């Protein structure tokens, strides 16, 4: 990444870290207890799990992944430069869809909103 690309990417990277840092284990615990999430919440988790390399994503997998005590650490320490084109294309379809709206996701769940902001920021970083 060139210096000019890095200068463009840094704000997005800081935004991603901030979005995850605003979440705590209680936020994630509350979200993982949801049995029938609204579509906005499912979409935020689908995008997050896609970044993490999962391919067959359902709510049970999302709950299991969030139950991992290191879930937030995985996001904070996510290796952004290892995103493959295949993963990026999947994420791009999700984030660029009209249904992907961090504000709506935040109203449904603070954790889902934070995850959505993280997803958007990582995409911006990748796009820089």
Secondary structure by P-SEA (a helix, b strand, c coil): ccaaaaaaaaaaaaaaaaaaaaccaaaaaaaaacccccaaaaaaaaaaaaaaccccccaaaaaaaaaccaaaaaaaacccccccaaaaaaaaaaaacccccaaaaaaacaaaaaaaaaaaaaaaaaac
